[in-house]
């Protein structure tokens, strides 16, 4: 810059001297004046003086320009360095940085708007309207009011939480922080901020609130303790919920910071205590049931678990214990055990009574039947005596049938293991038909048999014959007098089970009134003279003893269907 100034001055001097000489020569030729070298020297001196003055002024100007240029260079370097830092921070941080020129309402975003929220460059607006439009409707008004109030108050720092819409129309919870820049008059002209995605923290916060609600509202006692990972001793309590205070009678402030001791009794269960201590030492979960005491010395049974909690470094940080008062449960369990013992004994006594009754009555009953047979050979002329004898005979035969039924039931109930084999249902039915030949000839039913799915059943042959005999007898006995009796028997396979459907169109059963008693002992649903109410009871007992089941579907005057599962 200095050399350029010297060049300008030198050119100016040479040009001025040249013009002065040229003027004097021109004046001399025109005889405008007498040649006077003194004037020429004077002009040259004046030119040199003016040149020096001009050089001084230019030099001052050069220095000022140099200072301005150096300042511009310095500012440029600072701006460049600042921009480089801004770019580095923008790339390094996971936040979305925005720069809002308030007066022009111009806003710019860094790459975070794309990486975090999914917006491409052409989707991002350049004004505050685009920003506010992406805020959740429930948060938008509140956030806008707070932001503009902040700008009016001219505070420097601002922050708020709201939901920001992503490019896929989902929302993320964000924490937005801003810094306000003001001019010399204190007017806000620029605001720079950073949006941080706090969705995960918000969800964790909500989960923690939910868990807190569960812990505080649950009826089970909850105890949280520290962990002494080095000494593996019984840890100190840091929190108990209200349910614990209600269950034990202790207030929270009385047990917090104290060692956790659920074995607070004169005679603790040493096995459970050893199990508890071992779990603490090995840092593993355990479940304990022990006798302990409340604050008022009242003993109660408690069942509690100890659950270890590990931190992010996989180090044991806390224990959580969930406790339940099981005193009533233990009491009911004891009562249940006692009841089972009593029922078992009563069952043995009843079975023994049944054996005694069925066997001890056999001999005198046989004698009575024998005497009645002898009386039949004697001619009785007295009508009153004849009526008495006939009544006595009828009662004796009924007693004999009852004892026979009782024996059948005892045999079924007493058999623990039943011999099973592959049985042909066709063969069993043929044998049943032969035994019921007389009844079948009288009823003349229309039979429909379908054993295409399977003809064999893995079961006890005698039981299957008895079951089919009882069902067929009932169908004939309770047939409708107004239509021909139809009986269908079909089989099908479902997984490893065989299902037999036995259906008739007889008078049916009113299941609304009798569904609970249909398989009961001596339950009769029709006024038939030879109905004893034993057949269905025997069928159910036999099929259940085989490990199967039976269900019934029936409508009055439409028929009945029994579904037997073997």
C-alpha positions as CSV (number, residue, x, y, z in Angstrom):
1,X,0.0,0.0,0.0
2,X,2.9,2.4,0.9
3,X,4.8,1.7,-2.4
4,X,1.6,2.4,-4.3
5,X,1.2,5.8,-2.6
6,X,4.9,6.6,-3.5
7,X,4.2,5.7,-7.1
8,X,1.2,8.0,-7.2
9,X,3.2,10.9,-5.7
10,X,6.1,10.3,-8.1
11,X,3.9,10.3,-11.1
12,X,2.1,13.4,-9.8
13,X,5.5,15.3,-9.3
14,X,6.8,14.3,-12.7
15,X,3.6,15.1,-14.4
16,X,3.4,18.6,-12.6
17,X,7.0,19.4,-13.5
18,X,6.5,18.3,-17.0
19,X,3.4,20.5,-17.3
20,X,5.2,23.5,-15.7
21,X,8.1,23.3,-18.2
22,X,5.8,22.8,-21.1
23,X,3.8,25.8,-20.0
24,X,6.9,28.1,-19.7
25,X,8.1,27.0,-23.2
26,X,4.7,27.5,-24.6
27,X,4.5,31.0,-22.9
28,X,7.9,31.9,-24.3
29,X,6.9,31.0,-27.9
30,X,3.7,33.0,-27.6
31,X,5.7,35.8,-25.9
32,X,3.1,35.9,-23.2
33,X,5.8,36.8,-20.8
34,X,9.5,37.2,-20.6
35,X,11.3,34.0,-19.8
36,X,12.0,33.8,-16.1
37,X,13.6,30.8,-14.7
38,X,13.0,32.1,-11.3
39,X,9.2,31.5,-11.8
40,X,9.9,28.1,-13.1
41,X,11.8,27.2,-10.0
42,X,9.1,28.7,-7.8
43,X,6.4,26.6,-9.5
44,X,8.5,23.5,-9.1
45,X,9.0,24.2,-5.4
46,X,5.3,24.8,-5.1
47,X,4.5,21.5,-6.9
48,X,7.0,19.7,-4.6
49,X,5.4,21.2,-1.5
50,X,1.9,20.3,-2.7
51,X,3.2,16.8,-3.5
52,X,4.6,16.4,-0.1
53,X,1.4,17.6,1.5
54,X,-0.6,15.3,-0.7
55,X,1.7,12.4,0.1
56,X,1.2,13.1,3.9
57,X,-2.6,13.1,3.5
58,X,-2.5,9.8,1.4
59,X,-0.1,8.3,4.0
60,X,-2.5,9.0,6.8
61,X,-5.4,7.6,4.7
62,X,-3.3,4.5,3.9
63,X,-2.6,3.9,7.6
64,X,-6.3,4.3,8.5
65,X,-7.3,1.9,5.6
66,X,-4.6,-0.5,6.8
67,X,-6.0,-0.5,10.3
68,X,-9.6,-1.0,9.0
69,X,-8.4,-3.8,6.7
70,X,-6.6,-5.5,9.6
71,X,-9.7,-5.2,11.7
72,X,-11.8,-6.6,8.9
73,X,-9.3,-9.5,8.6
74,X,-9.4,-10.1,12.3
75,X,-13.2,-10.0,12.4
76,X,-13.4,-12.3,9.3
77,X,-11.1,-14.8,11.0
78,X,-13.2,-14.6,14.2
79,X,-16.4,-15.1,12.2
80,X,-14.8,-18.0,10.3
81,X,-13.5,-19.5,13.5
82,X,-17.0,-19.0,15.1
83,X,-18.7,-20.6,12.1
84,X,-16.3,-23.5,12.2
85,X,-17.0,-24.0,15.9
86,X,-20.8,-23.7,15.2
87,X,-20.5,-26.3,12.5
88,X,-18.5,-28.6,14.8
89,X,-21.0,-28.2,17.7
90,X,-23.9,-28.8,15.3
91,X,-22.3,-32.0,14.1
92,X,-21.2,-33.1,17.5
93,X,-24.4,-32.5,19.4
94,X,-27.6,-34.5,19.0
95,X,-29.7,-31.3,19.5
96,X,-31.5,-29.4,16.7
97,X,-30.0,-25.9,16.7
98,X,-32.1,-23.0,15.3
99,X,-31.3,-19.3,14.6
100,X,-34.2,-16.9,14.5
101,X,-33.8,-13.3,13.3
102,X,-36.8,-11.9,15.0
103,X,-37.4,-8.6,13.1
104,X,-37.2,-10.4,9.7
105,X,-38.9,-13.5,11.1
106,X,-36.3,-15.6,9.3
107,X,-35.3,-18.9,11.0
108,X,-32.6,-21.4,10.0
109,X,-32.0,-25.0,11.3
110,X,-29.0,-27.2,11.5
111,X,-28.9,-30.9,10.3
112,X,-30.6,-32.0,13.5
113,X,-34.0,-31.1,12.0
114,X,-33.4,-33.9,9.5
115,X,-31.6,-36.5,11.6
116,X,-33.9,-36.2,14.6
117,X,-37.3,-35.3,13.1
118,X,-36.9,-36.6,9.6
119,X,-37.5,-33.4,7.6
120,X,-35.6,-33.0,4.3
121,X,-34.2,-29.6,3.4
122,X,-37.0,-28.7,1.0
123,X,-39.6,-29.6,3.7
124,X,-38.2,-27.1,6.3
125,X,-39.8,-23.7,6.4
126,X,-37.7,-20.5,6.9
127,X,-40.0,-18.7,9.3
128,X,-41.5,-19.1,12.8
129,X,-45.0,-20.0,11.4
130,X,-43.5,-23.4,10.2
131,X,-42.0,-24.0,13.6
132,X,-45.2,-23.2,15.5
133,X,-47.3,-25.3,13.1
134,X,-45.3,-28.4,14.1
135,X,-46.0,-28.0,17.8
136,X,-48.8,-30.2,19.2
137,X,-52.1,-28.4,19.3
138,X,-52.4,-28.9,23.0
139,X,-49.0,-27.4,23.6
140,X,-48.9,-24.7,20.9
141,X,-50.8,-21.9,22.6
142,X,-49.1,-22.3,25.9
143,X,-45.6,-22.4,24.3
144,X,-46.3,-19.4,22.1
145,X,-47.5,-17.3,25.0
146,X,-44.5,-18.2,27.1
147,X,-42.1,-17.5,24.3
148,X,-43.4,-14.1,23.3
149,X,-43.7,-13.1,27.0
150,X,-40.1,-14.0,27.4
151,X,-39.1,-11.8,24.4
152,X,-41.2,-8.9,25.7
153,X,-39.6,-9.2,29.1
154,X,-36.1,-9.2,27.4
155,X,-34.8,-12.0,29.6
156,X,-31.7,-13.7,28.2
157,X,-32.5,-17.3,28.7
158,X,-35.7,-19.3,27.9
159,X,-36.7,-22.9,28.0
160,X,-39.9,-25.0,27.6
161,X,-41.1,-28.5,27.0
162,X,-43.6,-29.4,24.3
163,X,-44.4,-32.1,21.7
164,X,-42.9,-31.5,18.2
165,X,-44.3,-33.2,15.1
166,X,-42.0,-35.4,13.0
167,X,-42.1,-35.8,9.3
168,X,-44.0,-39.1,9.7
169,X,-46.7,-37.3,11.8
170,X,-45.6,-38.8,15.1
171,X,-44.8,-36.6,18.0
172,X,-41.6,-36.4,20.1
173,X,-41.3,-34.7,23.5
174,X,-38.6,-32.0,23.3
175,X,-36.8,-29.6,25.6
176,X,-36.2,-26.3,23.9
177,X,-33.7,-23.8,25.2
178,X,-33.1,-20.3,23.7
179,X,-30.7,-17.4,24.2
180,X,-31.8,-13.8,23.3
181,X,-29.6,-11.2,21.6
182,X,-30.3,-7.5,22.1
183,X,-29.0,-4.3,20.4
184,X,-27.7,-1.2,22.1
185,X,-31.2,0.1,22.7
186,X,-32.2,-3.2,24.3
187,X,-34.4,-4.4,21.5
188,X,-34.4,-8.2,20.8
189,X,-33.2,-8.8,17.3
190,X,-32.0,-12.4,17.3
191,X,-32.6,-15.6,19.2
192,X,-30.5,-18.8,19.1
193,X,-31.7,-22.1,20.6
194,X,-31.3,-25.8,20.7
195,X,-34.1,-28.5,20.7
196,X,-33.3,-31.7,22.6
197,X,-35.3,-34.9,22.1
198,X,-36.4,-36.1,25.6
199,X,-39.0,-38.6,24.4
200,X,-37.2,-41.5,26.1
201,X,-36.7,-39.6,29.3
202,X,-40.4,-38.5,29.3
203,X,-41.6,-42.1,28.7
204,X,-39.3,-43.3,31.5
205,X,-40.6,-40.5,33.7
206,X,-44.2,-41.6,33.0
207,X,-43.3,-45.2,33.7
208,X,-41.7,-44.2,36.9
209,X,-44.8,-42.3,37.9
210,X,-46.9,-45.3,37.0
211,X,-44.6,-47.6,39.1
212,X,-44.7,-45.1,41.9
213,X,-48.6,-45.2,41.8
214,X,-48.5,-49.0,41.8
215,X,-46.1,-49.1,44.7
216,X,-48.0,-46.5,46.8
217,X,-51.5,-47.9,46.0
218,X,-50.8,-51.7,46.1
219,X,-52.2,-53.6,49.1
220,X,-49.0,-55.6,49.3
221,X,-46.2,-54.2,51.4
222,X,-43.2,-52.9,49.5
223,X,-39.7,-52.4,51.1
224,X,-36.7,-50.9,49.2
225,X,-33.3,-51.4,50.8
226,X,-29.7,-50.4,50.0
227,X,-27.3,-53.1,49.0
228,X,-24.1,-53.8,50.9
229,X,-22.4,-55.6,48.1
230,X,-19.0,-55.9,49.9
231,X,-20.1,-57.3,53.2
232,X,-23.3,-59.1,52.0
233,X,-25.0,-58.2,55.3
234,X,-28.7,-57.5,55.8
235,X,-29.3,-54.2,54.0
236,X,-30.7,-51.0,55.5
237,X,-34.2,-49.8,54.5
238,X,-34.6,-46.7,52.5
239,X,-38.3,-46.8,51.7
240,X,-41.5,-48.5,52.8
241,X,-45.0,-47.9,51.4
242,X,-48.2,-47.3,53.3
243,X,-49.3,-50.9,53.0
244,X,-46.1,-51.9,55.0
245,X,-47.0,-49.5,57.8
246,X,-50.6,-50.8,57.9
247,X,-49.4,-54.4,58.0
248,X,-46.7,-54.0,60.6
249,X,-47.9,-51.1,62.6
250,X,-44.5,-49.3,62.3
251,X,-44.3,-45.8,60.9
252,X,-42.0,-45.1,58.0
253,X,-39.6,-42.9,59.9
254,X,-39.1,-45.6,62.5
255,X,-37.9,-48.3,60.1
256,X,-36.1,-46.2,57.4
257,X,-32.2,-46.4,57.8
258,X,-32.7,-49.5,60.0
259,X,-31.7,-53.1,58.9
260,X,-34.4,-55.1,57.2
261,X,-35.4,-57.9,59.6
262,X,-38.4,-59.9,58.6
263,X,-37.5,-62.6,61.2
264,X,-38.7,-60.5,64.1
265,X,-39.9,-63.3,66.4
266,X,-38.6,-65.3,69.5
267,X,-38.4,-68.5,67.5
268,X,-37.4,-67.7,63.9
269,X,-37.4,-70.4,61.2
270,X,-33.7,-71.1,60.9
271,X,-34.0,-72.8,57.6
272,X,-35.8,-69.8,56.1
273,X,-33.3,-67.4,57.6
274,X,-30.4,-69.4,56.2
275,X,-32.1,-69.4,52.8
276,X,-32.6,-65.6,53.1
277,X,-29.0,-64.9,54.1
278,X,-27.6,-67.2,51.4
279,X,-29.7,-65.3,48.7
280,X,-28.4,-62.0,50.0
281,X,-24.8,-63.2,49.9
282,X,-25.2,-64.7,46.4
283,X,-27.2,-61.6,45.1
284,X,-30.1,-63.6,43.8
285,X,-33.8,-63.6,44.1
286,X,-35.6,-65.6,46.7
287,X,-39.0,-66.2,48.3
288,X,-39.4,-66.6,52.0
289,X,-42.4,-67.5,54.2
290,X,-41.9,-67.0,57.9
291,X,-43.5,-66.0,61.2
292,X,-42.8,-62.5,62.3
293,X,-44.3,-59.9,64.7
294,X,-46.0,-56.5,64.4
295,X,-45.2,-53.5,66.5
296,X,-47.8,-54.6,69.1
297,X,-46.0,-58.0,69.4
298,X,-48.8,-59.8,67.5
299,X,-47.4,-62.6,65.4
300,X,-48.4,-63.1,61.8
301,X,-47.2,-65.1,58.8
302,X,-45.6,-63.2,56.0
303,X,-44.6,-64.3,52.5
304,X,-42.1,-62.0,50.9
305,X,-39.7,-62.0,47.9
306,X,-36.2,-60.4,47.7
307,X,-35.5,-59.0,44.2
308,X,-32.0,-57.7,43.4
309,X,-31.8,-54.5,41.3
310,X,-28.8,-53.8,39.2
311,X,-27.6,-50.4,37.8
312,X,-26.3,-49.6,34.3
313,X,-22.8,-50.9,35.3
314,X,-24.4,-54.2,36.2
315,X,-23.6,-53.6,39.9
316,X,-26.1,-54.4,42.6
317,X,-27.7,-51.2,43.8
318,X,-30.8,-52.0,45.7
319,X,-33.1,-54.8,46.9
320,X,-36.9,-54.7,46.5
321,X,-39.0,-56.8,48.8
322,X,-42.7,-57.4,48.2
323,X,-44.5,-58.8,51.2
324,X,-48.0,-60.2,51.9
325,X,-49.7,-61.2,55.1
326,X,-50.6,-64.9,54.6
327,X,-51.9,-65.6,58.2
328,X,-55.5,-66.1,57.0
329,X,-54.2,-68.1,54.1
330,X,-52.2,-70.4,56.4
331,X,-55.2,-70.7,58.7
332,X,-57.4,-71.7,55.7
333,X,-54.8,-74.1,54.5
334,X,-54.7,-75.8,57.9
335,X,-58.5,-76.0,58.0
336,X,-58.4,-77.4,54.4
337,X,-55.9,-80.1,55.4
338,X,-58.0,-80.9,58.5
339,X,-61.1,-81.1,56.3
340,X,-59.4,-83.3,53.8
341,X,-58.3,-85.7,56.6
342,X,-61.8,-85.8,57.9
343,X,-63.4,-86.3,54.5
344,X,-60.9,-89.1,53.7
345,X,-61.7,-90.8,57.0
346,X,-65.4,-90.3,56.4
347,X,-65.0,-91.8,53.0
348,X,-63.3,-94.8,54.4
349,X,-65.9,-95.2,57.0
350,X,-68.7,-94.9,54.4
351,X,-67.0,-97.3,52.1
352,X,-66.6,-99.7,55.0
353,X,-70.2,-99.2,56.0
354,X,-71.3,-99.9,52.4
355,X,-69.3,-103.1,52.4
356,X,-70.8,-104.2,55.7
357,X,-74.3,-103.2,54.6
358,X,-74.1,-105.0,51.2
359,X,-72.4,-108.1,52.4
360,X,-74.0,-108.5,55.8
361,X,-77.5,-108.1,54.4
362,X,-76.8,-110.7,51.8
363,X,-77.4,-113.7,54.1
364,X,-80.6,-112.6,55.8
365,X,-82.0,-111.3,52.5
366,X,-81.2,-114.6,50.8
367,X,-83.1,-116.4,53.6
368,X,-86.1,-114.1,53.2
369,X,-86.2,-114.8,49.4
370,X,-85.9,-118.5,50.1
371,X,-88.8,-118.3,52.6
372,X,-90.9,-116.4,50.1
373,X,-90.2,-119.1,47.5
374,X,-91.4,-121.7,50.0
375,X,-94.6,-119.7,50.8
376,X,-95.4,-119.7,47.1
377,X,-96.0,-123.5,47.4
378,X,-98.6,-122.9,50.2
379,X,-102.2,-122.1,49.3
380,X,-103.3,-119.0,51.2
381,X,-107.1,-118.6,51.4
382,X,-107.2,-115.6,53.7
383,X,-107.2,-112.5,51.4
384,X,-105.7,-110.2,54.0
385,X,-102.8,-112.6,54.7
386,X,-102.3,-112.9,50.9
387,X,-102.1,-109.2,50.5
388,X,-99.5,-109.0,53.4
389,X,-97.4,-111.7,51.8
390,X,-97.5,-110.1,48.4
391,X,-96.4,-106.7,49.9
392,X,-93.7,-108.4,51.8
393,X,-92.5,-110.2,48.6
394,X,-92.5,-106.9,46.7
395,X,-90.5,-105.1,49.4
396,X,-88.0,-107.9,49.6
397,X,-87.3,-107.9,45.8
398,X,-86.9,-104.1,45.9
399,X,-84.4,-104.4,48.8
400,X,-82.5,-107.1,46.8
401,X,-82.3,-104.8,43.7
402,X,-81.1,-101.9,45.9
403,X,-78.3,-104.0,47.4
404,X,-77.3,-105.2,43.9
405,X,-77.2,-101.6,42.7
406,X,-75.1,-100.7,45.7
407,X,-72.7,-103.5,45.0
408,X,-72.3,-102.3,41.4
409,X,-71.5,-98.8,42.5
410,X,-69.0,-100.1,45.1
411,X,-67.2,-102.2,42.5
412,X,-66.9,-99.2,40.1
413,X,-65.7,-96.8,42.8
414,X,-63.3,-99.3,44.3
415,X,-61.4,-100.1,41.2
416,X,-58.3,-98.0,41.0
417,X,-56.9,-99.4,37.8
418,X,-59.1,-100.8,35.0
419,X,-57.9,-103.2,32.3
420,X,-58.2,-101.6,28.9
421,X,-58.0,-103.0,25.4
422,X,-59.0,-102.2,21.8
423,X,-62.7,-103.0,21.7
424,X,-64.9,-103.3,18.6
425,X,-68.0,-101.2,19.2
426,X,-69.9,-103.3,16.6
427,X,-69.2,-106.5,18.6
428,X,-70.3,-104.9,21.9
429,X,-73.5,-103.5,20.3
430,X,-74.3,-106.9,18.9
431,X,-74.0,-108.5,22.3
432,X,-76.2,-105.7,23.8
433,X,-78.9,-106.2,21.1
434,X,-78.9,-109.9,21.9
435,X,-79.5,-109.2,25.6
436,X,-82.3,-106.7,24.8
437,X,-83.9,-108.8,22.1
438,X,-87.3,-108.9,23.7
439,X,-87.4,-105.1,24.4
440,X,-86.2,-104.3,20.8
441,X,-88.8,-106.5,19.3
442,X,-91.5,-104.7,21.2
443,X,-90.2,-101.2,20.5
444,X,-89.1,-101.8,16.9
445,X,-86.7,-98.8,16.8
446,X,-85.1,-97.5,13.6
447,X,-81.3,-97.9,14.2
448,X,-78.7,-95.8,12.4
449,X,-75.1,-96.8,13.0
450,X,-72.1,-94.8,11.7
451,X,-68.6,-96.1,12.7
452,X,-66.7,-95.0,9.6
453,X,-64.4,-92.7,11.6
454,X,-63.4,-95.6,14.0
455,X,-64.8,-98.9,14.9
456,X,-62.5,-99.6,17.9
457,X,-62.2,-97.8,21.2
458,X,-59.4,-98.3,23.7
459,X,-61.4,-99.0,26.8
460,X,-62.7,-101.6,29.2
461,X,-65.1,-104.0,27.3
462,X,-67.4,-104.7,30.2
463,X,-67.8,-101.0,31.0
464,X,-68.5,-100.1,27.4
465,X,-71.1,-102.8,27.3
466,X,-72.7,-101.6,30.5
467,X,-72.7,-98.0,29.3
468,X,-74.4,-98.8,25.9
469,X,-76.8,-101.2,27.7
470,X,-78.0,-98.4,30.0
471,X,-78.3,-95.8,27.3
472,X,-80.2,-98.2,24.9
473,X,-82.5,-99.3,27.7
474,X,-83.3,-95.7,28.6
475,X,-84.1,-94.8,24.9
476,X,-86.5,-97.7,24.7
477,X,-88.0,-97.0,28.1
478,X,-88.6,-93.3,27.5
479,X,-89.6,-93.5,23.8
480,X,-92.4,-91.2,22.5
481,X,-95.8,-93.0,22.0
482,X,-96.7,-90.7,19.1
483,X,-93.8,-91.5,16.8
484,X,-91.5,-94.3,15.8
485,X,-88.4,-94.6,18.0
486,X,-85.2,-93.6,16.1
487,X,-81.7,-94.2,17.6
488,X,-78.4,-93.2,16.0
489,X,-75.0,-94.1,17.2
490,X,-71.9,-92.5,15.6
491,X,-68.2,-92.3,16.3
492,X,-65.5,-89.7,15.4
493,X,-61.8,-89.1,16.3
494,X,-60.6,-85.8,17.7
495,X,-56.8,-85.8,18.3
496,X,-56.2,-88.9,20.4
497,X,-59.8,-89.1,21.7
498,X,-62.7,-91.1,20.5
499,X,-66.2,-89.5,20.7
500,X,-69.4,-91.5,20.7
501,X,-72.7,-89.7,20.0
502,X,-75.8,-91.6,21.2
503,X,-79.0,-89.9,20.0
504,X,-82.7,-90.7,20.2
505,X,-86.0,-88.9,19.5
506,X,-87.7,-89.8,22.7
507,X,-89.6,-87.7,25.2
508,X,-86.5,-85.9,26.3
509,X,-85.5,-84.2,29.6
510,X,-86.2,-80.7,30.8
511,X,-82.6,-79.5,31.3
512,X,-83.6,-76.1,32.6
513,X,-85.0,-77.8,35.7
514,X,-82.9,-80.9,35.9
515,X,-79.4,-80.1,34.5
516,X,-77.7,-80.3,37.9
517,X,-79.3,-83.6,38.9
518,X,-79.4,-85.5,35.6
519,X,-76.4,-87.8,36.5
520,X,-77.3,-88.0,40.3
521,X,-78.0,-91.2,42.2
522,X,-81.7,-92.3,42.2
523,X,-82.7,-89.2,40.3
524,X,-86.0,-89.7,38.4
525,X,-87.4,-87.3,35.8
526,X,-90.4,-89.3,34.6
527,X,-93.1,-91.2,36.5
528,X,-92.4,-94.7,35.1
529,X,-93.0,-97.6,37.5
530,X,-89.8,-99.4,36.7
531,X,-87.6,-96.3,36.7
532,X,-85.0,-96.4,39.5
533,X,-82.7,-93.4,38.6
534,X,-79.6,-95.5,38.6
535,X,-78.7,-96.0,34.9
536,X,-77.2,-92.5,34.1
537,X,-75.4,-92.4,37.5
538,X,-73.7,-95.7,36.6
539,X,-72.9,-94.5,33.0
540,X,-71.2,-91.3,34.4
541,X,-69.3,-93.3,37.1
542,X,-68.1,-95.8,34.6
543,X,-66.9,-93.4,31.9
544,X,-65.2,-91.1,34.4
545,X,-63.4,-94.1,36.0
546,X,-62.1,-94.8,32.4
547,X,-60.7,-91.2,32.3
548,X,-63.5,-89.9,30.0
549,X,-66.4,-87.6,30.2
550,X,-70.1,-87.4,29.3
551,X,-72.4,-84.5,28.4
552,X,-76.0,-84.3,27.5
553,X,-78.2,-82.3,25.1
554,X,-82.0,-82.7,25.4
555,X,-85.3,-81.0,24.6
556,X,-88.7,-82.1,25.9
557,X,-90.6,-84.1,23.2
558,X,-87.7,-83.8,20.8
559,X,-85.1,-86.2,22.1
560,X,-81.8,-86.6,23.8
561,X,-78.2,-86.8,22.8
562,X,-75.4,-88.1,25.0
563,X,-71.8,-87.3,23.9
564,X,-69.3,-89.7,25.4
565,X,-65.6,-88.9,25.2
566,X,-63.2,-91.8,25.7
